[in-house]
Amino acid sequence: MAATASTARTVVVRGISTEATEASVRSLFGASGAIESVTVGRAPATSDRQRTAEIVFTTPAAAAAARDGTNGTIFPGAEAPMRVSLATYDPTTVFVGNLAGADEAEVTAFFAKAGTITESDVGSRRAYLTFATEAGATAAVALSGSFLPSAADRAIRVERRRVVLGEDGEPLPARRSSRRAARTPRVRTRVFVKPVPAAVTTDELAACMGGAEAGVVDCTIDAETGVGMVEFSTAEGRQAAIDDATVDLRGEIAQIRPQAPRRRRRAAAGAAAAAGTAEGAPRARAPRARAARTETVETPADPRELLVSGPTTEEACTTLCNSVGTVEAIRAVGSGRVTRDGWQLHSFIVTFSTAAEAEAAIPELEKATAVVPVKKTAEGEAVPEGTTTTVSVRARPAGPRKTRAPRAAAAAGATEGRRAGGRRTGGAAPGAAAGAGRRGGARREAGVAPEDIPLDPLTVLISGPDSEAAATAMAEEVGSLESVRMLPGRPPRPGMPHSRRFIATYANEAAAAAAVAAFNGRAITVQVPTHEDGSATSGDVFADAVVTARIARERRAGGGRRGPRGRRSGAAAE
């Protein structure tokens, strides 16, 4: 059990000024007795919130005198009175932080080597573990900085569970217990994306959903079903993604849903579809082709690769790494994550010329510093735009890389075993050879990756203009334009450049090729709405943007795509 007020030597002080230092805290509280140690809570310089200090006295009497003499007084430079409480640590309970979605079985199995666990409370990001003996808790604290098997790149934090004592000397209720008693409604922060192409990685999906700027904190992809799960830091970020309804993943439009999609039964045409239906009866639809199953493929770690975190741009990271070795390649990982302290850290995979160079570069890189933007305070408060701080660069071996690829067996036999007449059959159902189904596009055709879908030489995908009128005016510059269609995308948001994507259809291949050459890389200006509803008016500001243009891919395979004049072409039209 935790110690009582008669043996507590620790004092927790809330309400010291943001400019408080260890020396100023010692000066104020030293009059109560000898101080063993002082810890002043960290806070960015831009924070307006008051800070917390933890003071350990050499005797319980000195700690009690400090509480009685300073509680309710004002710290020099602060505005509100201090709240001073006695505190101690539960000798058998530890707090485990910085978890990455580990389950209770994994956490308890990892800490079982420290001692017998009598009680556990494991969440997605933190856990409380109670051991049978104080020695077990001490051994568990020694594991701080270790890595769980499921998150080899995320060090856990283990510390004693602090117990704050009330005025009567009894432990106050744990804050987590108070939250449970209040039964606060659960805030939903997840959305589901389907279908996710097999070649798309979790980092790419997170970037397409807005990355750290949109509040994305976690992203996973189910290789079996092709469904992606994206978790946001706030319910507002989740709702903004739901309002967008769709997201572009390597040229494929995926749906954004607030709930996980259910497995719907596939309708079967059966023998009636093969023989034809009676006159006047509704026509049976052919079942959709079953998508090829995928599997996770792990690429062995390259000893020449390092994961470097800190520099904000690829150029800055290249310059830094070239100063300690020869860089052969570099690529960004994600769009920059926001740490618990509110700093935005960018990460890069850097490939050196040799493994020896990479190993020697780690201690040299960790001596460097980088200036990174500050997005919020450690307490979650907003900070002025352009606020920065200096952090130490971190570097470590990149480790193995995991990607998803179609299974060879599934890709070969994905068209077999469909449901027909309520039973499984060994072959494909009638009408499935066309590969279409009700909405079956090229992305659902068995064994076809998005990059293998043929190009449509008459259509051009244009990204950048902020309106259909601007895109049409640009597309008409090369002549032979037949139509311009705007694709679904995010609605205008205040303070963000408003760019959209369009499909321009030309009468001949030469005009489409000329459009790509003329528009790709062109500098334009787009509106930056300043209204809460995202509306655009003449009073808005403008920002520079760059147009990208390329030949678009076929929307449907097997001849099911509609031609530029609305007629069906190929086998589907016959």
C-alpha positions as CSV (number, residue, x, y, z in Angstrom):
1,M,0.0,0.0,0.0
2,A,1.0,3.6,-0.5
3,A,2.6,5.5,2.4
4,T,0.4,7.8,4.5
5,A,0.9,11.5,5.3
6,S,3.1,10.7,8.3
7,T,5.7,9.1,6.0
8,A,5.3,11.1,2.8
9,R,8.4,13.2,1.9
10,T,7.2,14.4,-1.6
11,V,5.3,17.6,-2.2
12,V,3.4,18.3,-5.5
13,V,3.1,22.0,-6.3
14,R,0.6,23.2,-9.0
15,G,0.5,26.9,-10.0
16,I,4.1,28.0,-10.2
17,S,4.9,30.6,-12.9
18,T,6.1,29.7,-16.4
19,E,9.4,31.3,-15.7
20,A,10.1,29.3,-12.6
21,T,13.4,27.5,-12.3
22,E,14.8,24.8,-10.0
23,A,16.8,27.5,-8.1
24,S,13.7,29.7,-7.5
25,V,11.7,26.7,-6.3
26,R,14.5,25.7,-3.9
27,S,14.7,29.3,-2.6
28,L,11.0,29.5,-1.8
29,F,10.5,26.0,-0.3
30,G,14.0,25.6,1.3
31,A,12.8,27.5,4.4
32,S,10.6,24.5,5.3
33,G,13.5,22.0,5.5
34,A,16.3,20.3,3.7
35,I,15.4,19.4,0.1
36,E,16.7,16.2,-1.6
37,S,15.6,16.9,-5.2
38,V,13.4,19.3,-7.3
39,T,11.8,18.5,-10.6
40,V,10.1,21.3,-12.5
41,G,7.7,20.3,-15.2
42,R,8.5,21.2,-18.8
43,A,6.4,23.7,-20.8
44,P,7.1,25.5,-24.1
45,A,8.1,29.2,-23.8
46,T,4.9,30.1,-25.7
47,S,2.6,28.4,-23.1
48,D,0.4,30.6,-20.9
49,R,-0.4,27.7,-18.6
50,Q,1.2,27.5,-15.2
51,R,3.6,24.7,-14.4
52,T,4.0,22.0,-11.8
53,A,6.9,21.1,-9.6
54,E,7.7,18.0,-7.5
55,I,9.9,18.5,-4.4
56,V,11.3,15.6,-2.4
57,F,12.4,16.6,1.2
58,T,14.7,14.7,3.4
59,T,12.1,14.2,6.2
60,P,8.3,13.9,6.3
61,A,8.1,16.8,8.8
62,A,9.7,19.2,6.3
63,A,7.3,18.1,3.6
64,A,4.3,18.7,5.9
65,A,5.7,22.1,6.9
66,A,6.1,23.1,3.2
67,R,2.5,22.1,2.5
68,D,1.1,24.0,5.5
69,G,3.2,27.1,5.0
70,T,2.8,27.6,1.2
71,N,-0.6,26.1,0.2
72,G,-2.8,29.0,-1.1
73,T,0.1,31.5,-1.5
74,I,1.1,33.0,-4.8
75,F,4.4,32.0,-6.4
76,P,6.5,35.0,-7.6
77,G,5.4,35.8,-11.2
78,A,2.2,33.7,-11.1
79,E,-1.3,35.0,-11.1
80,A,-3.2,32.3,-9.1
81,P,-2.6,30.8,-5.7
82,M,-0.5,27.6,-5.5
83,R,-2.1,24.2,-4.7
84,V,0.4,22.2,-2.6
85,S,-0.3,18.6,-1.7
86,L,1.6,15.8,-0.1
87,A,2.3,12.8,-2.4
88,T,3.9,9.4,-2.4
89,Y,4.4,6.5,-4.7
90,D,2.5,3.2,-4.6
91,P,5.4,0.7,-4.0
92,T,3.7,-2.1,-6.0
93,T,2.0,-0.3,-8.9
94,V,3.7,1.1,-12.0
95,F,2.4,3.2,-14.8
96,V,3.3,2.2,-18.4
97,G,3.1,4.9,-21.1
98,N,3.7,5.3,-24.8
99,L,2.0,2.1,-25.8
100,A,1.1,1.6,-29.5
101,G,-2.2,-0.3,-29.3
102,A,-0.8,-3.4,-27.6
103,D,-3.4,-5.8,-26.0
104,E,-3.5,-6.8,-22.4
105,A,-2.0,-10.3,-23.1
106,E,1.1,-8.9,-24.7
107,V,1.7,-6.3,-22.0
108,T,1.3,-8.7,-19.1
109,A,3.4,-11.4,-20.8
110,F,6.2,-8.8,-21.3
111,F,6.2,-7.6,-17.7
112,A,5.8,-11.1,-16.2
113,K,9.6,-11.5,-16.2
114,A,9.7,-8.7,-13.6
115,G,7.4,-10.4,-11.1
116,T,3.9,-11.8,-10.4
117,I,1.2,-9.4,-11.6
118,T,-1.9,-9.3,-9.4
119,E,-3.9,-6.7,-11.2
120,S,-3.7,-5.0,-14.6
121,D,-5.6,-2.2,-16.4
122,V,-4.4,-1.9,-20.0
123,G,-5.6,0.7,-22.5
124,S,-4.6,1.5,-26.0
125,R,-1.9,4.0,-25.0
126,R,-1.2,3.3,-21.3
127,A,-1.4,0.7,-18.6
128,Y,-1.4,0.3,-14.8
129,L,0.2,-2.9,-13.4
130,T,0.1,-4.0,-9.8
131,F,2.8,-6.5,-8.7
132,A,2.7,-8.9,-5.7
133,T,5.9,-7.5,-4.3
134,E,7.7,-4.2,-4.3
135,A,10.7,-5.9,-5.9
136,G,8.6,-6.8,-8.9
137,A,7.6,-3.2,-9.4
138,T,11.2,-2.1,-9.0
139,A,12.2,-4.6,-11.7
140,A,9.4,-3.3,-14.0
141,V,10.6,0.3,-13.7
142,A,14.0,-0.9,-14.9
143,L,12.4,-2.0,-18.2
144,S,11.6,1.6,-19.1
145,G,13.0,2.3,-22.5
146,S,12.4,-1.2,-23.8
147,F,10.4,-2.2,-26.8
148,L,7.3,-4.4,-27.0
149,P,7.4,-7.1,-29.8
150,S,4.5,-5.5,-31.6
151,A,6.1,-2.0,-31.7
152,A,9.9,-2.4,-32.2
153,D,10.2,1.3,-33.0
154,R,8.4,2.7,-29.9
155,A,10.1,2.8,-26.5
156,I,7.8,2.4,-23.6
157,R,7.9,4.6,-20.4
158,V,7.6,2.9,-17.0
159,E,7.4,4.8,-13.7
160,R,6.0,4.5,-10.2
161,R,2.3,5.3,-9.8
162,R,2.1,8.6,-7.9
163,V,-0.5,8.9,-5.2
164,V,-1.7,12.4,-4.2
165,L,-2.8,12.7,-0.6
166,G,-5.7,14.9,0.6
167,E,-5.8,17.3,3.5
168,D,-6.9,14.4,5.8
169,G,-3.8,12.4,4.7
170,E,-5.7,9.8,2.8
171,P,-5.1,9.0,-0.9
172,L,-7.3,10.9,-3.3
173,P,-9.3,8.8,-5.8
174,A,-7.4,8.1,-9.0
175,R,-8.4,10.4,-11.9
176,R,-9.1,7.5,-14.2
177,S,-11.6,6.1,-11.6
178,S,-13.3,9.5,-11.6
179,R,-13.6,9.4,-15.3
180,R,-15.2,6.0,-15.2
181,A,-17.7,7.0,-12.6
182,A,-18.8,9.9,-14.6
183,R,-19.6,7.6,-17.5
184,T,-18.6,10.2,-20.1
185,P,-19.9,9.3,-23.6
186,R,-17.3,7.8,-25.8
187,V,-15.9,10.1,-28.4
188,R,-15.5,8.4,-31.7
189,T,-12.4,9.3,-33.7
190,R,-12.1,6.5,-36.3
191,V,-13.2,6.3,-39.9
192,F,-12.9,3.4,-42.4
193,V,-11.7,3.6,-46.0
194,K,-12.7,1.0,-48.6
195,P,-11.4,-0.2,-51.0
196,V,-7.7,0.4,-50.4
197,P,-5.5,-0.8,-53.3
198,A,-3.0,-3.5,-52.5
199,A,0.0,-1.2,-53.3
200,V,-1.0,1.5,-50.9
201,T,1.0,1.6,-47.6
202,T,-0.2,2.9,-44.2
203,D,2.0,6.0,-44.4
204,E,0.5,6.8,-47.9
205,L,-3.0,6.3,-46.6
206,A,-2.4,8.6,-43.7
207,A,-0.9,11.3,-46.0
208,C,-3.9,11.1,-48.3
209,M,-6.2,11.6,-45.3
210,G,-4.5,14.8,-44.4
211,G,-1.6,13.5,-42.2
212,A,-0.7,15.2,-39.0
213,E,-2.2,18.5,-40.0
214,A,-5.6,16.9,-40.2
215,G,-5.1,15.2,-36.9
216,V,-4.3,11.7,-38.1
217,V,-2.7,9.7,-35.2
218,D,-2.9,6.1,-36.3
219,C,-3.6,4.2,-39.5
220,T,-3.9,0.4,-40.3
221,I,-4.9,-1.6,-43.4
222,D,-6.5,-5.0,-43.3
223,A,-4.8,-7.0,-46.0
224,E,-7.6,-9.6,-46.0
225,T,-10.5,-7.2,-46.8
226,G,-8.8,-4.2,-48.2
227,V,-10.3,-1.9,-45.5
228,G,-8.2,0.9,-44.0
229,M,-8.8,2.3,-40.5
230,V,-7.7,5.9,-39.8
231,E,-7.9,7.4,-36.3
232,F,-7.9,11.1,-35.7
233,S,-7.0,13.0,-32.5
234,T,-10.3,14.8,-32.3
235,A,-13.9,14.1,-33.2
236,E,-13.9,17.2,-35.4
237,G,-11.1,15.7,-37.6
238,R,-13.2,12.5,-38.0
239,Q,-16.3,14.5,-39.0
240,A,-14.3,16.5,-41.6
241,A,-13.1,13.2,-43.2
242,I,-16.7,11.9,-43.2
243,D,-17.9,15.0,-44.8
244,D,-15.3,14.5,-47.6
245,A,-17.0,11.1,-48.4
246,T,-14.2,10.0,-50.7
247,V,-10.4,10.0,-51.0
248,D,-8.1,9.5,-54.0
249,L,-5.7,6.5,-53.6
250,R,-3.3,6.2,-56.6
251,G,-6.0,7.2,-59.0
252,E,-8.7,5.1,-57.3
253,I,-11.7,6.7,-55.5
254,A,-12.2,5.0,-52.1
255,Q,-15.2,5.6,-49.8
256,I,-14.9,7.1,-46.3
257,R,-17.3,5.5,-43.9
258,P,-18.0,6.2,-40.2
259,Q,-18.4,2.5,-39.4
260,A,-16.7,-0.6,-40.5
261,P,-18.4,-2.0,-43.6
262,R,-20.2,-5.3,-43.2
263,R,-19.6,-8.3,-45.3
264,R,-22.6,-8.4,-47.6
265,R,-23.7,-11.6,-49.3
266,R,-23.1,-11.7,-53.0
267,A,-26.2,-12.1,-55.0
268,A,-26.0,-15.0,-57.5
269,A,-27.7,-15.3,-60.8
270,G,-27.7,-19.1,-60.8
271,A,-29.1,-21.3,-63.6
272,A,-31.9,-18.8,-64.3
273,A,-29.4,-16.2,-65.4
274,A,-27.8,-18.7,-67.9
275,A,-31.2,-19.8,-69.3
276,G,-32.7,-16.3,-69.4
277,T,-35.6,-15.0,-67.3
278,A,-39.3,-15.0,-68.1
279,E,-40.7,-12.1,-70.0
280,G,-41.5,-9.2,-67.6
281,A,-39.4,-10.6,-64.8
282,P,-36.5,-8.5,-63.4
283,R,-33.2,-9.4,-65.0
284,A,-30.8,-11.2,-62.7
285,R,-27.4,-9.5,-62.2
286,A,-24.1,-11.4,-62.6
287,P,-22.1,-11.7,-59.4
288,R,-19.1,-9.4,-59.0
289,A,-15.7,-10.9,-59.4
290,R,-14.0,-11.7,-56.1
291,A,-10.9,-9.5,-55.5
292,A,-7.6,-11.2,-55.2
293,R,-6.5,-11.8,-51.6
294,T,-3.3,-10.2,-50.4
295,E,-0.6,-11.0,-47.9
296,T,1.9,-9.0,-46.0
297,V,5.4,-9.4,-47.4
298,E,8.4,-8.4,-45.2
299,T,11.5,-7.1,-46.9
300,P,14.7,-7.8,-44.8
301,A,16.3,-4.8,-43.2
302,D,18.9,-3.0,-45.3
303,P,22.0,-2.3,-43.0
304,R,22.7,0.8,-45.1
305,E,19.3,2.5,-44.2
306,L,18.7,4.8,-41.2
307,L,15.5,6.3,-39.9
308,V,16.4,10.0,-39.2
309,S,13.9,12.2,-37.3
310,G,14.2,16.0,-36.9
311,P,14.9,17.9,-40.1
312,T,11.8,19.5,-41.6
313,T,12.7,19.2,-45.3
314,E,14.3,16.6,-47.5
315,E,17.0,19.1,-48.5
316,A,17.9,19.8,-44.9
317,C,18.1,16.0,-44.1
318,T,20.3,15.4,-47.2
319,T,22.7,18.2,-46.2
320,L,23.0,16.9,-42.7
321,C,23.5,13.3,-43.7
322,N,26.1,14.2,-46.4
323,S,28.2,15.8,-43.7
324,V,28.7,12.4,-42.0
325,G,28.7,10.1,-45.0
326,T,27.8,9.5,-48.6
327,V,24.0,9.5,-49.2
328,E,22.7,7.4,-52.1
329,A,19.0,7.9,-51.6
330,I,16.5,9.6,-49.3
331,R,12.7,9.4,-49.0
332,A,10.2,11.0,-46.6
333,V,8.1,8.8,-44.3
334,G,4.6,10.3,-43.7
335,S,3.9,14.0,-43.5
336,G,5.3,14.8,-40.1
337,R,3.9,13.5,-36.7
338,V,3.1,15.8,-33.8
339,T,4.7,14.6,-30.5
340,R,3.1,14.8,-27.1
341,D,5.0,18.0,-26.5
342,G,3.4,19.6,-29.6
343,W,6.5,19.5,-31.8
344,Q,6.1,18.4,-35.4
345,L,8.9,15.9,-36.3
346,H,9.5,14.8,-39.8
347,S,11.2,11.4,-40.5
348,F,13.2,10.2,-43.5
349,I,14.7,6.9,-44.7
350,V,18.3,7.6,-45.6
351,T,20.4,5.1,-47.6
352,F,24.2,5.4,-47.2
353,S,26.7,3.9,-49.6
354,T,27.9,1.2,-47.1
355,A,26.6,-0.4,-43.9
356,A,29.7,0.8,-42.0
357,E,29.0,4.4,-43.0
358,A,25.4,4.1,-41.7
359,E,26.5,2.6,-38.4
360,A,29.2,5.3,-37.9
361,A,26.7,8.1,-38.8
362,I,24.3,7.3,-35.9
363,P,26.3,8.9,-33.1
364,E,27.3,11.8,-35.3
365,L,23.7,12.6,-36.3
366,E,22.5,12.4,-32.7
367,K,24.9,15.2,-31.9
368,A,23.1,17.5,-34.3
369,T,20.0,19.7,-33.7
370,A,17.1,20.8,-35.9
371,V,14.6,23.6,-35.7
372,V,11.1,22.2,-35.9
373,P,7.7,23.9,-35.8
374,V,5.5,23.9,-32.7
375,K,1.9,23.1,-33.3
376,K,0.6,23.2,-29.7
377,T,1.7,23.2,-26.1
378,A,2.1,20.0,-24.1
379,E,-1.3,20.7,-22.6
380,G,-2.9,20.9,-26.0
381,E,-3.3,24.7,-26.2
382,A,-2.9,26.6,-29.5
383,V,0.4,28.5,-30.2
384,P,1.0,31.4,-32.6
385,E,1.7,30.5,-36.2
386,G,5.4,30.2,-37.0
387,T,6.5,29.1,-33.4
388,T,9.6,26.9,-33.5
389,T,11.8,25.1,-31.1
390,T,15.2,23.3,-31.2
391,V,15.3,19.5,-30.8
392,S,18.0,16.9,-31.0
393,V,18.1,14.8,-34.2
394,R,17.4,11.1,-33.7
395,A,18.8,8.3,-35.8
396,R,18.5,4.5,-35.7
397,P,18.5,1.5,-38.1
398,A,15.4,1.5,-40.3
399,G,14.6,-2.1,-39.7
400,P,12.5,-4.4,-42.1
401,R,9.9,-3.0,-44.4
402,K,6.4,-4.5,-44.7
403,T,4.3,-4.2,-47.9
404,R,1.2,-5.9,-49.2
405,A,1.1,-8.0,-52.4
406,P,-1.4,-10.3,-54.0
407,R,-1.1,-13.9,-53.0
408,A,0.0,-16.1,-55.9
409,A,-2.7,-18.8,-55.3
410,A,-5.5,-16.3,-54.8
411,A,-4.5,-14.2,-57.9
412,A,-4.6,-17.4,-60.0
413,G,-7.9,-18.7,-58.8
414,A,-9.8,-15.6,-57.7
415,T,-12.4,-16.1,-60.3
416,E,-13.4,-19.5,-59.0
417,G,-15.7,-20.6,-56.3
418,R,-18.4,-17.9,-56.6
419,R,-21.8,-18.4,-55.1
420,A,-24.5,-19.6,-57.6
421,G,-28.0,-20.4,-56.5
422,G,-27.0,-20.3,-52.9
423,R,-24.2,-22.9,-53.2
424,R,-20.6,-22.8,-54.0
425,T,-19.6,-24.0,-57.5
426,G,-16.2,-24.8,-58.9
427,G,-16.3,-22.4,-61.8
428,A,-17.2,-18.8,-62.5
429,A,-20.9,-17.8,-62.7
430,P,-22.3,-16.9,-66.0
431,G,-21.6,-13.3,-67.0
432,A,-18.6,-13.1,-64.7
433,A,-16.1,-13.4,-67.6
434,A,-16.8,-9.8,-68.6
435,G,-15.3,-9.0,-65.2
436,A,-17.8,-6.2,-64.6
437,G,-20.5,-7.1,-62.1
438,R,-22.8,-4.3,-60.9
439,R,-20.0,-1.9,-60.0
440,G,-16.9,-4.0,-60.7
441,G,-14.2,-1.8,-62.1
442,A,-10.6,-2.6,-62.9
443,R,-9.6,-2.4,-59.2
444,R,-11.9,-5.4,-58.5
445,E,-10.6,-7.5,-61.3
446,A,-8.7,-10.5,-59.9
447,G,-5.0,-10.1,-59.8
448,V,-4.9,-6.6,-61.4
449,A,-2.8,-4.0,-59.5
450,P,-3.7,-0.3,-60.0
451,E,-0.5,0.4,-61.9
452,D,-1.4,-2.4,-64.4
453,I,-4.6,-0.7,-65.5
454,P,-4.2,0.5,-69.0
455,L,-4.1,4.3,-69.8
456,D,-6.9,6.1,-71.6
457,P,-5.0,8.1,-74.2
458,L,-7.9,10.5,-74.7
459,T,-8.3,11.7,-71.0
460,V,-6.0,13.9,-68.9
461,L,-6.1,14.1,-65.1
462,I,-5.5,17.7,-64.1
463,S,-4.8,18.7,-60.5
464,G,-4.5,22.2,-59.2
465,P,-7.2,24.7,-60.4
466,D,-9.7,25.8,-57.8
467,S,-12.9,25.7,-60.0
468,E,-14.3,24.0,-63.0
469,A,-14.3,27.2,-64.9
470,A,-10.6,27.7,-64.4
471,A,-9.9,24.1,-65.4
472,T,-12.0,24.4,-68.5
473,A,-10.3,27.6,-69.6
474,M,-6.9,25.9,-69.2
475,A,-8.0,22.7,-71.0
476,E,-9.3,24.7,-74.0
477,E,-5.9,26.2,-74.7
478,V,-4.8,23.2,-76.8
479,G,-8.1,22.7,-78.6
480,S,-10.1,19.6,-79.5
481,L,-11.6,19.6,-75.9
482,E,-14.8,17.6,-75.5
483,S,-15.6,17.8,-71.8
484,V,-14.3,18.6,-68.4
485,R,-15.5,16.8,-65.3
486,M,-14.6,17.7,-61.6
487,L,-13.8,14.7,-59.4
488,P,-15.0,14.4,-55.8
489,G,-12.7,16.0,-53.2
490,R,-12.4,17.9,-50.0
491,P,-14.7,21.0,-49.6
492,P,-13.0,24.4,-49.2
493,R,-11.5,25.0,-45.8
494,P,-10.6,28.4,-44.3
495,G,-6.9,29.2,-44.4
496,M,-6.1,26.3,-46.8
497,P,-5.4,26.7,-50.6
498,H,-8.4,25.3,-52.5
499,S,-7.3,23.0,-55.3
500,R,-9.4,20.3,-57.1
501,R,-8.9,17.5,-59.6
502,F,-10.5,17.3,-63.0
503,I,-10.8,14.8,-65.9
504,A,-10.5,16.5,-69.3
505,T,-11.5,14.4,-72.4
506,Y,-10.1,15.3,-75.8
507,A,-11.1,14.3,-79.3
508,N,-7.7,12.8,-80.2
509,E,-4.5,11.5,-78.6
510,A,-2.3,14.3,-79.9
511,A,-4.4,16.9,-78.1
512,A,-4.3,15.0,-74.9
513,A,-0.5,14.6,-75.1
514,A,-0.1,18.3,-75.9
515,A,-2.2,19.1,-72.8
516,V,0.0,17.1,-70.5
517,A,3.1,18.8,-71.9
518,A,1.6,22.3,-71.6
519,F,0.0,22.0,-68.2
520,N,2.2,19.8,-66.1
521,G,4.4,22.0,-63.8
522,R,2.5,25.2,-64.6
523,A,2.5,27.8,-61.8
524,I,-1.0,29.2,-61.0
525,T,-2.8,31.0,-58.1
526,V,-5.7,29.5,-56.2
527,Q,-8.0,31.0,-53.6
528,V,-7.5,30.6,-49.9
529,P,-11.0,31.0,-48.3
530,T,-11.1,32.9,-45.0
531,H,-14.7,32.1,-44.0
532,E,-15.7,29.5,-41.6
533,D,-18.0,27.8,-44.1
534,G,-15.2,27.7,-46.7
535,S,-17.0,30.0,-49.2
536,A,-14.9,31.8,-51.7
537,T,-15.4,35.6,-52.3
538,S,-13.4,38.3,-54.0
539,G,-12.1,39.4,-50.6
540,D,-10.1,36.1,-50.1
541,V,-6.4,35.9,-50.4
542,F,-4.6,33.8,-53.0
543,A,-1.7,31.4,-52.9
544,D,0.7,30.0,-55.4
545,A,0.2,26.4,-56.6
546,V,1.6,24.0,-59.2
547,V,-0.5,22.1,-61.7
548,T,0.1,18.4,-62.3
549,A,-1.2,16.7,-65.4
550,R,-1.0,13.2,-66.7
551,I,-2.8,10.7,-68.9
552,A,-5.6,9.1,-66.8
553,R,-6.2,5.4,-66.4
554,E,-9.2,3.4,-67.7
555,R,-12.1,3.6,-65.2
556,R,-13.4,0.1,-66.1
557,A,-11.8,-3.0,-67.5
558,G,-13.1,-5.6,-70.0
559,G,-14.6,-2.9,-72.3
560,G,-17.1,-1.6,-69.7
561,R,-15.9,2.1,-69.8
562,R,-18.1,4.6,-71.3
563,G,-16.6,6.5,-74.2
564,P,-16.1,10.3,-74.4
565,R,-19.5,10.7,-76.1
566,G,-21.4,8.5,-73.7
567,R,-21.5,5.3,-75.8
568,R,-20.3,2.0,-74.5
569,S,-17.4,0.5,-76.4
570,G,-15.9,-3.0,-76.6
571,A,-17.5,-6.3,-75.4
572,A,-19.8,-4.6,-72.9
573,A,-21.6,-2.7,-75.7
574,E,-22.2,-5.8,-77.9
